[in-house]
Amino acid sequence: MNAQTRRAQIAGPAGEVECAIDEPAAAPVGVAVVCHPHPLFGGTLDNKVVQTLARAFVQQGLRCVRFNFRGIGRSQGQWDEGRGEVDDALAVVAAHRDAALPLVLAGFSFGGYVAASAAARLADDAKAARLVLIAPATQNFPTPIVPPDTLVVHGELDDVVPLQATLD
């Protein structure tokens, strides 16, 4: 994303998970974890929408962590039909979360499904302060009901997932 992006590996449920961490100019006011699109269709932590989300979070003062799902880039393991990828996201949250700062979970397409599913699995006393979903893959994966203050951006002419599927 930028010259200051720090790469790191964390322990995940299927082996190491590759992360890219971007810091704001001042002390962070929160931590954002961003999930990428479907890994079997070219999705990675370097996806342009994922990078745009990361840039926006950093500009708002949040530390942003993007990561590759299992089997992508330097992340170990293999595709697990969404189940293990949610576990990967939770491992990244656990490794990078700062209990003193609000957590934002975000995702694009398949990553939106993963972010929403991970948010639903967080303990009540550790819920994300905000959920941001960009064109979530609601038609293709069993996405849970999200909090009413979730930010959802979905094009009305999306040719992969119809807007109505997300509204439903």
N, C-alpha and C positions, 0 to 999 in steps of 0.2 A: 504494500500500500504506500509506504513512504520509507525513506532511508532509516528512520528510527524504529521501524517495526522489528520487534524482538521475536525470534523463533524459539520455541521450547517444546519439549516432549514431556507429557505427564503419563502416569500409570492409568490405564483404562481397563475396562472389564475384558477386553480381547487383546490386550497388549498395550504398547505405547500409542498415545494419541498426539498427533502433531498440532501445535497451536501457534498462532500469530497474534502477538499482543501489541496494541498501540496505546500509548499514554497521552493524556491531554497535557497542555503546556503547564498547567498548575496542578495542585493536588486534586486527585479525582473526587468527584461528587457522587459517583456511582460506578457500578461495573455492569457492562453489557456483554452478553454471550450471544453470538450470531451463528445461526445454523445455515449451511449451504443447500443448494438444490440437489436433486436426486443424483447420487454418485454413479449410478449405472448409465446416466445420460450426460456425463461430463461435468457434473457439479463438483466444485472444490471450494476451498476457503478463499481462492483468488477470483471467484465469480464477480463480475462487475457490479451486480446488484448488492452482493454481500459486502464488497469493498465500499460501495456508496453508503450503505447503512453504517458501516464501521466509521467512515469519515464523519458522518453526521453525528454519531454518538460522541466521538472524540471532540468535535467542535462544541458540543454541549457540555463538555467537561467530564465525560465518562471514560474510564479505562475500557477498552474494547478487546475482547478475545474472540477470534475466529478460529475454527478448528476443522480438520479433515475427519470425516467419518471413517470408521474402520475400513481398511483396504485401499484407502485413497492417499496419494502422496506418501508421506513417511509414517502414516498411521497403520498399525498392524491389525490383523484380523481380516475378516471378509464380510461382505454384504449379509445382513440378517433380516431383510424384509421389513425394516423399520423398528423392530423390537430392540435390537442391540444398538441401533443408532440413537435411540432415546437414552439408553444406558450410557452411551458415549457422552451425550450432552450433559447428563447428570454428573458424570465424572469430571467434566470440564468445569461445571458450576462449583462442585465441591473443591476442586483444586485452586480455583481462582477467585472464589467469592470472598469478600471482606465483610464480615458480620456487621461492621459499623457503617457500611454503605448500602444503599438500595441496589437491588438487582433488577436488570432489564433482560428479558429473554426475547430474542428476535429470530426470524427465519424467513427465507424466501422459498416458495413452492414446497417441495418435500421438506425443506428446512422449517417451513411454517408448521407443518404437521408435527415435526420433531419438537420444536419449541413449545407448541401448545401442549403436547403430551408430557413433556418434561415438566412444564409449569404445573400441570394437574397432579403430578406425582410428588411435588415438593410438600414437605410437612406444613401444616397450618401456620406454625410459628416461623417458617422460612420461605413463605410465598414470595414470588417476584412482585416488585412494586409496579411493573408495567410489562405488558406483552405486546409485541409489535409483529404483525404478520403481513408479509407482502405476497399477494397472490397464492395463498396457502392451497395445498393439494387436497382440498376437502372432498373431492369426488373420488380420489384414488386411495385414500387412507382414512381410517376411522378416527377423525379428528374429534377430540373432546369439546364439549361446550366450554367457551372461554369467558372470562370475567367481562362484565358489561363495559368496562373502560378500556378494553383492548383496542389498540389502533390496528385497523385492517385496511390495507390498500389493495384493491382488486379491480382490474379493468372490466368495464361492462362488456367489452368485446373479446375477452380472453378466449383464445382458441384451444387452450388445453383444459382448463377448468372453468365451466360457465359460472358467471357471477351468482346465479340463483343457487348453485350448489353450496357456495360459501354462505349466502344469506340464510339458507335452510339450516 
